[in-house]
């Protein structure tokens, strides 16, 4: 990585804490990804992106800001990137995948708050995330009560916070509520960017995001092959990078990986032997650098073949209808696409349970690991009906609750090894 010290200082980062974070991130990346055998050569692009995730990519954002573009930071897949692009903005995911500045966070939040919420507070309070410091607007969303109340406090330390209200049931009234919120978001984007979103701009934004999702869906489909042509860790990494990278460049890079995987499949080559136990992960999102569980799974003799997660198929499946041409019709198409997301905050939420079952069949998974962050009530509670449904279908499932620390690694490894032996 080049020397970006001055750029980081200009963003107000704590140099000592930031250096420590980069060191931890680099060591974890080496252990989890670069130690793998038989990785696709095209993963080299994503290794480069991660090596420059706080360097070159941040410089790109700062250069764009100098040219008058606005950076919009988000925490959730319900924030429509299509609208951000239509306003000539840049949409980036914000840091929320590791513990940081815990003492400072617990001065503001209860100790038993969801790890993801505590994480984005910690990255802000510790002044170690250049993405949040580079934003012109941070978009929060009311996906759960924890976030909804936490944003009241977060606004005190992040003045450019914008909160989007989201429905938690799926009926015609709630769809209209989502449309109202997206129209309000459109107005706010136009206000801060000075760009009027018209049909042509929005259609272009929709096409860019649709192409990205099509590439990720292509990748997901290829993972159904046995032997698996790519590790679950690398596939997860690609999905994580989707939230940071330039969308056009990212799409081209994913398709190059897919081209290589197709060759591997035709040659019956993979990262593990044919017949290796195949695991589907379902549950909470895994933001960088939350690689603990996937690493344990794949170093215990299994391969991860799919993620039913916001950073995975739940967040990327389904595309926006491009056949309509008028602005209101395009807005409706965006609303219809996002209203299909089956986050655990919805009630009732049978769609998500059915989706997991269909993914098990599609990717020929031998078992499901349902992953919940500690104190994430929606996913912890929904793990029970998920378990009951899958067991009734004779699909092995194990529920895991954990956080971002490494303290329970040994215990998790023992449980996962036992689960893998059971499904062999």
Secondary structure in CASP SS format (residue, H / E / C, confidence):
PFRMAT SS
TARGET T0000
AUTHOR 0000-0000-0000
METHOD secondary structure of the structure
MODEL  1
X C 1.00
X C 1.00
X C 1.00
X C 1.00
X H 1.00
X H 1.00
X H 1.00
X H 1.00
X H 1.00
X H 1.00
X C 1.00
X C 1.00
X C 1.00
X C 1.00
X H 1.00
X H 1.00
X H 1.00
X H 1.00
X H 1.00
X H 1.00
X H 1.00
X H 1.00
X H 1.00
X H 1.00
X H 1.00
X H 1.00
X H 1.00
X H 1.00
X H 1.00
X H 1.00
X H 1.00
X H 1.00
X H 1.00
X H 1.00
X C 1.00
X C 1.00
X C 1.00
X C 1.00
X C 1.00
X C 1.00
X H 1.00
X H 1.00
X H 1.00
X H 1.00
X H 1.00
X H 1.00
X H 1.00
X H 1.00
X H 1.00
X H 1.00
X H 1.00
X C 1.00
X C 1.00
X C 1.00
X C 1.00
X H 1.00
X H 1.00
X H 1.00
X H 1.00
X H 1.00
X H 1.00
X H 1.00
X H 1.00
X H 1.00
X H 1.00
X H 1.00
X C 1.00
X C 1.00
X C 1.00
X C 1.00
X E 1.00
X E 1.00
X E 1.00
X E 1.00
X C 1.00
X C 1.00
X C 1.00
X C 1.00
X C 1.00
X C 1.00
X H 1.00
X H 1.00
X H 1.00
X H 1.00
X H 1.00
X H 1.00
X C 1.00
X C 1.00
X C 1.00
X E 1.00
X E 1.00
X E 1.00
X E 1.00
X C 1.00
X C 1.00
X C 1.00
X C 1.00
X C 1.00
X C 1.00
X C 1.00
X C 1.00
X H 1.00
X H 1.00
X H 1.00
X H 1.00
X C 1.00
X C 1.00
X C 1.00
X C 1.00
X C 1.00
X C 1.00
X C 1.00
X C 1.00
X C 1.00
X H 1.00
X H 1.00
X H 1.00
X H 1.00
X H 1.00
X H 1.00
X H 1.00
X H 1.00
X H 1.00
X H 1.00
X H 1.00
X C 1.00
X C 1.00
X C 1.00
X C 1.00
X H 1.00
X H 1.00
X H 1.00
X H 1.00
X H 1.00
X C 1.00
X C 1.00
X E 1.00
X E 1.00
X E 1.00
X E 1.00
X E 1.00
X C 1.00
X C 1.00
X C 1.00
X H 1.00
X H 1.00
X H 1.00
X H 1.00
X H 1.00
X H 1.00
X H 1.00
X H 1.00
X H 1.00
X H 1.00
X H 1.00
X H 1.00
X H 1.00
X C 1.00
X C 1.00
X C 1.00
X E 1.00
X E 1.00
X E 1.00
X E 1.00
X C 1.00
X C 1.00
X C 1.00
X C 1.00
X C 1.00
X C 1.00
X C 1.00
X H 1.00
X H 1.00
X H 1.00
X H 1.00
X H 1.00
X H 1.00
X H 1.00
X H 1.00
X H 1.00
X H 1.00
X H 1.00
X H 1.00
X H 1.00
X H 1.00
X H 1.00
X H 1.00
X H 1.00
X H 1.00
X H 1.00
X H 1.00
X H 1.00
X H 1.00
X C 1.00
X C 1.00
X C 1.00
X C 1.00
X C 1.00
X H 1.00
X H 1.00
X H 1.00
X H 1.00
X H 1.00
X H 1.00
X H 1.00
X H 1.00
X H 1.00
X H 1.00
X H 1.00
X H 1.00
X H 1.00
X H 1.00
X H 1.00
X H 1.00
X H 1.00
X H 1.00
X H 1.00
X H 1.00
X H 1.00
X H 1.00
X H 1.00
X H 1.00
X C 1.00
X C 1.00
X C 1.00
X C 1.00
X C 1.00
X C 1.00
X C 1.00
X C 1.00
X C 1.00
X H 1.00
X H 1.00
X H 1.00
X H 1.00
X H 1.00
X H 1.00
X H 1.00
X H 1.00
X H 1.00
X H 1.00
X C 1.00
X C 1.00
X C 1.00
X C 1.00
X C 1.00
X H 1.00
X H 1.00
X H 1.00
X H 1.00
X H 1.00
X H 1.00
X H 1.00
X H 1.00
X H 1.00
X H 1.00
X H 1.00
X H 1.00
X H 1.00
X H 1.00
X H 1.00
X H 1.00
X H 1.00
X H 1.00
X H 1.00
X H 1.00
X C 1.00
X C 1.00
X C 1.00
X C 1.00
X C 1.00
X C 1.00
X C 1.00
X C 1.00
X C 1.00
X C 1.00
X E 1.00
X E 1.00
X E 1.00
X E 1.00
X E 1.00
X E 1.00
X E 1.00
X C 1.00
X C 1.00
X C 1.00
X C 1.00
X C 1.00
X C 1.00
X C 1.00
X C 1.00
X H 1.00
X H 1.00
X H 1.00
X H 1.00
X H 1.00
X H 1.00
X H 1.00
X C 1.00
X C 1.00
X C 1.00
X E 1.00
X E 1.00
X E 1.00
X E 1.00
X E 1.00
X E 1.00
X E 1.00
X C 1.00
X C 1.00
X C 1.00
X C 1.00
X H 1.00
X H 1.00
X H 1.00
X H 1.00
X C 1.00
X C 1.00
X C 1.00
X C 1.00
X C 1.00
X C 1.00
X C 1.00
X C 1.00
X C 1.00
X C 1.00
X H 1.00
X H 1.00
X H 1.00
X H 1.00
X H 1.00
X H 1.00
X H 1.00
X H 1.00
X H 1.00
X H 1.00
X H 1.00
X H 1.00
X C 1.00
X C 1.00
X C 1.00
X C 1.00
X C 1.00
X C 1.00
X C 1.00
X C 1.00
X C 1.00
X C 1.00
X C 1.00
X H 1.00
X H 1.00
X H 1.00
X H 1.00
X H 1.00
X H 1.00
X H 1.00
X H 1.00
X H 1.00
X H 1.00
X H 1.00
X H 1.00
X H 1.00
X C 1.00
X C 1.00
X C 1.00
X C 1.00
X E 1.00
X E 1.00
X E 1.00
X E 1.00
X E 1.00
X E 1.00
X E 1.00
X C 1.00
X C 1.00
X C 1.00
X H 1.00
X H 1.00
X H 1.00
X H 1.00
X H 1.00
X H 1.00
X H 1.00
X H 1.00
X H 1.00
X H 1.00
X H 1.00
X H 1.00
X H 1.00
X H 1.00
X H 1.00
X H 1.00
X C 1.00
X C 1.00
X C 1.00
X E 1.00
X E 1.00
X E 1.00
X E 1.00
X E 1.00
X E 1.00
X E 1.00
X C 1.00
X C 1.00
X C 1.00
X C 1.00
X C 1.00
X C 1.00
X H 1.00
X H 1.00
X H 1.00
X H 1.00
X H 1.00
X H 1.00
X H 1.00
X H 1.00
X H 1.00
X H 1.00
X H 1.00
X H 1.00
X H 1.00
X H 1.00
X H 1.00
X C 1.00
END
